Amino acid sequence: MNTILETDRLLLREFEVCDAKNFYELNLNPNVIKYTGNKAFKDINEAKNFLENYSDYQRNGFGRWAVINKSNHEFLGWCGLKYDEKLNETDIGFRFFEHFWNLGFATESAKACIDYGFAQLNLKTIVGRAMKENSASVKVLEKIGLQYVRDFDFNGHDGVIYSIENKILK
């Protein structure tokens, strides 16, 4: 297992093709993808194809990571950083199975990713985007230190952009 980060309760590692079933099931829940702008995978093979072609690690040296419960090695969801070439910015994102919501996993893993992005990757700024009505994700962004920047159009919905600066580089 290629562990990138470790927190008190979690291991964050690169995606593996064997995560396809979990990826497929995660996106099947309409509540999980409600605010993402994404659609569910058609089947496990489509999820497997996505993972086989996920190239962020090779291209950028980082990406979204599988979040694993340290105590029982269960796949909880994913969290991580994503570089957008068109916007020339890196964002923090996370997605968890609904039965793991409100347990602090998103905050714990996202905070670790922010710290990693600043200390290991020397990123200057990390942004977070959410649909305005997704108050749970907005709360996570605020808890991990991001501050409101502006509203934006999130696929036809009201969205908000948050941001945090690397204090280490200043």
C-alpha positions in Angstrom: 0.0 0.0 0.0 1.5 3.3 -1.1 0.6 5.5 2.0 1.0 9.2 1.4 -0.4 10.6 4.6 -1.3 9.3 8.1 -3.5 10.9 10.7 -4.6 9.7 14.1 -7.4 7.6 12.5 -6.7 7.5 8.8 -4.3 6.4 6.1 -4.4 8.3 2.7 -3.0 6.3 -0.2 -2.9 6.4 -4.0 -5.9 4.9 -5.7 -5.6 1.4 -6.9 -7.6 -0.4 -9.5 -9.0 -2.7 -6.8 -10.8 0.4 -5.4 -13.2 0.2 -8.4 -16.1 -1.5 -6.5 -15.8 1.1 -3.7 -15.7 4.0 -6.2 -18.7 2.7 -8.0 -20.7 2.2 -4.8 -19.7 5.6 -3.4 -21.0 7.4 -6.5 -24.2 5.3 -6.6 -25.6 7.2 -3.6 -27.5 10.3 -4.9 -26.8 12.1 -1.6 -23.1 11.7 -2.0 -22.9 13.1 -5.5 -25.8 15.6 -5.1 -23.5 18.7 -4.9 -20.6 17.5 -7.0 -21.7 18.0 -10.6 -20.7 14.3 -11.2 -22.8 11.4 -12.3 -22.7 7.9 -11.0 -20.5 5.4 -12.9 -22.6 3.2 -15.2 -20.9 0.1 -13.7 -17.9 -1.2 -11.9 -16.0 -1.4 -15.3 -16.5 2.3 -15.8 -15.1 3.0 -12.3 -12.2 0.6 -13.0 -11.5 2.4 -16.3 -11.4 5.8 -14.5 -8.9 4.5 -12.0 -6.7 2.9 -14.7 -6.5 6.2 -16.5 -6.2 8.4 -13.4 -2.9 10.2 -14.2 -2.7 13.1 -11.6 0.0 11.3 -9.6 2.3 11.0 -12.6 1.5 14.4 -14.0 1.5 16.5 -10.8 3.1 14.4 -8.1 -0.2 14.4 -6.1 -3.9 14.0 -6.5 -7.0 12.6 -4.8 -6.2 9.8 -2.4 -8.2 6.9 -1.0 -9.0 7.4 2.7 -8.7 4.2 4.7 -9.7 3.6 8.3 -6.5 2.7 10.2 -8.2 0.4 12.7 -10.0 -1.9 10.2 -8.5 -0.9 6.8 -12.0 0.0 5.5 -12.3 2.3 2.5 -14.2 5.4 3.7 -14.0 7.6 0.6 -11.4 9.9 -0.9 -9.8 13.2 -0.2 -6.9 15.1 -1.8 -5.6 17.9 -3.9 -6.2 18.4 -7.6 -4.2 20.8 -9.9 -6.3 22.5 -12.6 -4.0 23.5 -15.5 -6.6 25.8 -17.0 -7.1 27.8 -13.8 -3.5 27.3 -12.6 -4.7 26.4 -9.1 -4.9 23.5 -6.7 -8.1 22.6 -5.0 -9.0 20.4 -2.0 -11.8 17.9 -2.5 -13.3 15.1 -0.5 -16.1 12.5 -0.8 -17.2 9.9 1.7 -19.7 7.2 2.0 -22.8 8.7 3.7 -22.6 6.4 6.7 -19.2 8.0 7.5 -20.6 11.6 7.4 -20.4 13.7 10.6 -17.6 11.6 12.1 -14.8 14.1 11.4 -13.2 12.1 8.6 -13.5 14.8 6.0 -12.1 17.5 8.3 -9.2 15.2 9.5 -8.2 14.1 6.0 -8.6 17.5 4.4 -6.6 19.2 7.1 -3.8 16.7 6.5 -3.9 17.3 2.7 -3.7 21.1 3.2 -0.7 20.7 5.5 0.9 18.3 3.0 0.3 20.7 0.2 2.0 23.5 2.0 4.9 21.7 3.7 5.7 19.0 1.1 4.6 20.5 -2.2 5.3 24.2 -1.4 1.9 25.3 -2.8 1.2 29.0 -2.4 -2.6 28.8 -2.3 -5.2 26.0 -2.0 -8.8 26.7 -3.0 -12.0 24.9 -2.1 -15.2 25.0 -4.1 -18.7 24.0 -3.0 -22.3 24.5 -3.9 -23.6 27.1 -1.5 -26.4 24.8 -0.3 -23.8 22.1 0.6 -23.4 23.5 4.1 -21.5 20.4 5.4 -18.7 20.8 2.9 -18.6 24.6 3.4 -18.2 23.9 7.2 -15.3 21.5 6.5 -13.6 24.2 4.3 -14.0 26.7 7.1 -12.8 24.3 9.8 -9.6 23.6 8.0 -8.8 27.3 7.7 -10.1 28.3 4.2 -11.8 31.7 4.0 -14.6 32.8 1.7 -13.4 34.5 -1.5 -16.4 34.9 -3.8 -19.5 33.3 -5.3 -19.3 31.6 -8.6 -21.5 29.6 -11.0 -21.1 25.9 -10.1 -22.7 24.1 -13.1 -25.8 26.3 -13.0 -25.9 26.3 -9.1 -24.8 29.0 -6.7 -21.3 28.1 -5.6 -18.7 29.5 -3.3 -14.9 29.6 -3.6 -12.8 29.5 -0.4 -9.0 29.9 -0.2 -6.0 29.5 2.1 -2.5 30.9 1.8 0.7 29.1 2.7 2.0 30.9 5.8 5.2 28.9 5.6 6.2 30.6 2.4 5.5 34.2 3.6 
